[in-house]
Amino acid sequence: MKPAPFSYYRTRSVPETVALLADLGLADHGDGAKILAGGQSLVPMMSFRLARPAALVDVTRIPGLEYLRAGPDGLRIGALTRHRTVELCHDPAVLDGFGVLPGAARWIGHYPIRARGTFGGSIAHADPAAEWCLLAVLLEANVVLTGPDGQRSVPAHEFFEGFYTTAAEPDEMITEMHFPRPARYAALTEFAQRQGDFAVVAAAVTADLEDAGTTAREVRVVLGGVGPLPFVVNTADLSGRPATAATWRVAGRLAAAQIDPPADGHGSAAYRKKLAATLVERALTEATRHP
């Protein structure tokens, strides 16, 4: 299939992009403008006419928005950073506290998608099963938006509002993701019917361990594919438990008990609950295997 007709613009700076988005909005440009940052999600949706933007604003030529910078204030990732760039990152400063990000990148689609798709594009697309969306919520990241009034920072759990819906205004663009706190014990795992497909269920976890790694001070679990948003599991009951396989099994059951997943052609609600329990247990085992 072919997309519906649209106007095409290419910008070469963030201020130019913001001004153009504002102008297109003031002109009541049909169904609105969409930013093209990698196109690995947007273009297929346009081809199936699930999305019909009246204008595309291509930001792929804007310099200075592709980077991973680890420092005292955490990790900052530019909006145009490719998935493959994250996957291949060997910077010790990134791997030490944020190794879950390169580790999770391998789950994203196929090689051509990882080579072309961008971090900011995935966050903007807001698929509740997408790896970067889950990790943004799990690691309490902030989405940095730039608009006519300058920059603002929105916590990831407030940025995602539903299926493909975010708190970004029509005249704003994502310019950066900020991960303020490292997570040494973290992992993401998922299940898809075919390699490269979106996950039927995905589980992202972190564990804050004490007593030489034998006790779980705090456990965080976020699930994807079980609703319109990344689902944050209430894990208060796990605090103070031993960091053992038995505790991780309890965590899986706890996660499954809290969700009410949809049923579709990929599986029933009961099937997704079982997947959630298994994946949470598996992810916590992986996260705590190595520091």
Solvent accessible surface area in square Angstrom, and as a share of the most:
residue,aa,sasa,rsa
1,M,164,0.73
2,K,160,0.68
3,P,49,0.31
4,A,15,0.12
5,P,126,0.79
6,F,76,0.32
7,S,43,0.28
8,Y,105,0.40
9,Y,70,0.27
10,R,99,0.36
11,T,1,0.01
12,R,137,0.50
13,S,41,0.26
14,V,27,0.16
15,P,98,0.62
16,E,80,0.36
17,T,0,0.00
18,V,9,0.05
19,A,55,0.42
20,L,33,0.16
21,L,6,0.03
22,A,26,0.20
23,D,86,0.45
24,L,11,0.06
25,G,52,0.50
26,L,154,0.77
27,A,68,0.53
28,D,117,0.61
29,H,48,0.21
30,G,62,0.60
31,D,115,0.59
32,G,29,0.28
33,A,31,0.24
34,K,98,0.42
35,I,49,0.25
36,L,27,0.14
37,A,12,0.10
38,G,10,0.10
39,G,12,0.11
40,Q,64,0.28
41,S,36,0.23
42,L,26,0.13
43,V,69,0.40
44,P,60,0.38
45,M,41,0.18
46,M,6,0.03
47,S,27,0.18
48,F,132,0.55
49,R,89,0.32
50,L,134,0.67
51,A,18,0.14
52,R,129,0.47
53,P,7,0.04
54,A,26,0.20
55,A,0,0.00
56,L,8,0.04
57,V,0,0.00
58,D,9,0.05
59,V,1,0.01
60,T,26,0.15
61,R,121,0.44
62,I,10,0.05
63,P,104,0.65
64,G,59,0.57
65,L,17,0.09
66,E,88,0.39
67,Y,34,0.13
68,L,32,0.16
69,R,145,0.53
70,A,34,0.26
71,G,37,0.36
72,P,151,0.95
73,D,70,0.36
74,G,6,0.05
75,L,0,0.00
76,R,73,0.27
77,I,0,0.00
78,G,0,0.00
79,A,4,0.03
80,L,12,0.06
81,T,0,0.00
82,R,46,0.17
83,H,10,0.04
84,R,67,0.25
85,T,53,0.31
86,V,0,0.00
87,E,34,0.15
88,L,89,0.44
89,C,20,0.12
90,H,146,0.65
91,D,59,0.31
92,P,107,0.67
93,A,55,0.42
94,V,0,0.00
95,L,73,0.36
96,D,94,0.49
97,G,5,0.05
98,F,8,0.03
99,G,28,0.27
100,V,13,0.07
101,L,0,0.00
102,P,14,0.09
103,G,39,0.38
104,A,2,0.01
105,A,0,0.00
106,R,121,0.44
107,W,54,0.19
108,I,17,0.09
109,G,11,0.10
110,H,89,0.40
111,Y,121,0.46
112,P,90,0.57
113,I,56,0.28
114,R,30,0.11
115,A,41,0.32
116,R,112,0.41
117,G,3,0.02
118,T,3,0.02
119,F,1,0.00
120,G,5,0.05
121,G,26,0.25
122,S,21,0.14
123,I,0,0.00
124,A,53,0.41
125,H,36,0.16
126,A,3,0.03
127,D,16,0.09
128,P,6,0.04
129,A,8,0.06
130,A,6,0.05
131,E,11,0.05
132,W,1,0.00
133,C,1,0.00
134,L,0,0.00
135,L,0,0.00
136,A,0,0.00
137,V,9,0.05
138,L,2,0.01
139,L,10,0.05
140,E,82,0.37
141,A,0,0.00
142,N,34,0.17
143,V,0,0.00
144,V,14,0.08
145,L,0,0.00
146,T,19,0.11
147,G,8,0.08
148,P,79,0.50
149,D,151,0.78
150,G,37,0.35
151,Q,130,0.58
152,R,93,0.34
153,S,68,0.44
154,V,12,0.07
155,P,44,0.27
156,A,1,0.01
157,H,122,0.55
158,E,95,0.43
159,F,1,0.00
160,F,10,0.04
161,E,101,0.45
162,G,13,0.12
163,F,114,0.48
164,Y,107,0.41
165,T,67,0.39
166,T,30,0.17
167,A,25,0.19
168,A,36,0.28
169,E,92,0.41
170,P,111,0.70
171,D,39,0.20
172,E,21,0.09
173,M,6,0.03
174,I,15,0.08
175,T,8,0.05
176,E,20,0.09
177,M,1,0.00
178,H,24,0.11
179,F,0,0.00
180,P,32,0.20
181,R,131,0.48
182,P,84,0.53
183,A,17,0.13
184,R,133,0.48
185,Y,48,0.18
186,A,16,0.13
187,A,4,0.03
188,L,7,0.03
189,T,6,0.04
190,E,8,0.04
191,F,75,0.31
192,A,23,0.18
193,Q,100,0.44
194,R,171,0.62
195,Q,126,0.56
196,G,16,0.15
197,D,44,0.23
198,F,116,0.48
199,A,10,0.07
200,V,6,0.03
201,V,0,0.00
202,A,0,0.00
203,A,0,0.00
204,A,0,0.00
205,V,0,0.00
206,T,17,0.10
207,A,6,0.05
208,D,58,0.30
209,L,26,0.13
210,E,56,0.25
211,D,95,0.49
212,A,111,0.86
213,G,30,0.28
214,T,82,0.47
215,T,24,0.14
216,A,0,0.00
217,R,112,0.41
218,E,89,0.40
219,V,2,0.01
220,R,55,0.20
221,V,1,0.01
222,V,0,0.00
223,L,0,0.00
224,G,0,0.00
225,G,15,0.14
226,V,6,0.04
227,G,17,0.16
228,P,71,0.45
229,L,68,0.34
230,P,15,0.09
231,F,68,0.28
232,V,70,0.40
233,V,6,0.03
234,N,101,0.52
235,T,17,0.10
236,A,75,0.58
237,D,96,0.50
238,L,0,0.00
239,S,69,0.44
240,G,50,0.48
241,R,91,0.33
242,P,75,0.47
243,A,24,0.19
244,T,60,0.35
245,A,59,0.46
246,A,59,0.46
247,T,5,0.03
248,W,8,0.03
249,R,110,0.40
250,V,35,0.20
251,A,2,0.01
252,G,1,0.01
253,R,140,0.51
254,L,37,0.19
255,A,0,0.00
256,A,15,0.12
257,A,80,0.62
258,Q,60,0.27
259,I,8,0.04
260,D,131,0.68
261,P,6,0.03
262,P,64,0.40
263,A,73,0.57
264,D,75,0.39
265,G,82,0.79
266,H,95,0.43
267,G,17,0.16
268,S,57,0.37
269,A,33,0.25
270,A,60,0.46
271,Y,86,0.33
272,R,11,0.04
273,K,64,0.27
274,K,148,0.63
275,L,23,0.12
276,A,0,0.00
277,A,23,0.18
278,T,63,0.36
279,L,2,0.01
280,V,0,0.00
281,E,52,0.23
282,R,130,0.48
283,A,0,0.00
284,L,0,0.00
285,T,49,0.29
286,E,71,0.32
287,A,4,0.03
288,T,32,0.18
289,R,148,0.54
290,H,128,0.57
291,P,104,0.66
